[in-house]
Amino acid sequence: KAKREALSGQINPHFLFNTLNSVSSLIRTNPEQARKVVYRLSHILRRLLRKQEHFVPFREELSFTDDYLSIERVRFGDKLRFEKEIDDRALDWPVPSMLLQPLIENCIKHGLGNKIEGGTIHLEASAEDDVLRITISDDGVGIAESEQARIFEKGIGLSNTNQRLQVLYGGLFQFLVSSKPGEGARFEITLP
């Protein structure tokens, strides 16, 4: 339980730090947009503080993701596009809270952030029999082959997500990462 809570706690400060950096850069250039970001951030923090649950319905995780993306769209504008294909049967599936945000943040920061023209993040979720399949992909710069073997060791978001899934599900989940340099990255999670 202590390890689960410690891993869960690592994600929120990471997200908060990045968001506050966004607000800081907007304060001088666009105060009205900074106000909107602070409003969205307060909405997100209120939800995080109100809930101490480790699992939430997938629909709530999607709502959280929408709030997060609204903050990032302020930063990136039309360069950041987001598409969703969600099976209705997936909406009530219990998932670890803050599951999607670090993966989407990774797509933005590492995949699309270095692409001048921006790009698209695509989220798919389907429920089949006794598993939930979630796929997040981007059309960004991809991950170098030399980096792929150590993908869960490098950044906080991916390694933390993998560790949390290990703690919560043991060997009953899959978390696969695939990428080709120049063609984007794909994260596939299968949960019982």
Secondary structure as UniProt FT lines:
FT   HELIX           2..29
FT   HELIX           31..50
FT   STRAND          55..57
FT   HELIX           58..76
FT   HELIX           77..79
FT   STRAND          80..86
FT   HELIX           88..90
FT   TURN            91..92
FT   STRAND          94..96
FT   TURN            97..98
FT   HELIX           100..106
FT   HELIX           107..112
FT   TURN            113..114
FT   TURN            116..117
FT   STRAND          119..128
FT   TURN            129..130
FT   STRAND          131..138
FT   HELIX           145..148
FT   TURN            149..150
FT   HELIX           151..154
FT   HELIX           156..169
FT   TURN            170..171
FT   STRAND          174..179
FT   TURN            181..182
FT   STRAND          185..191
//
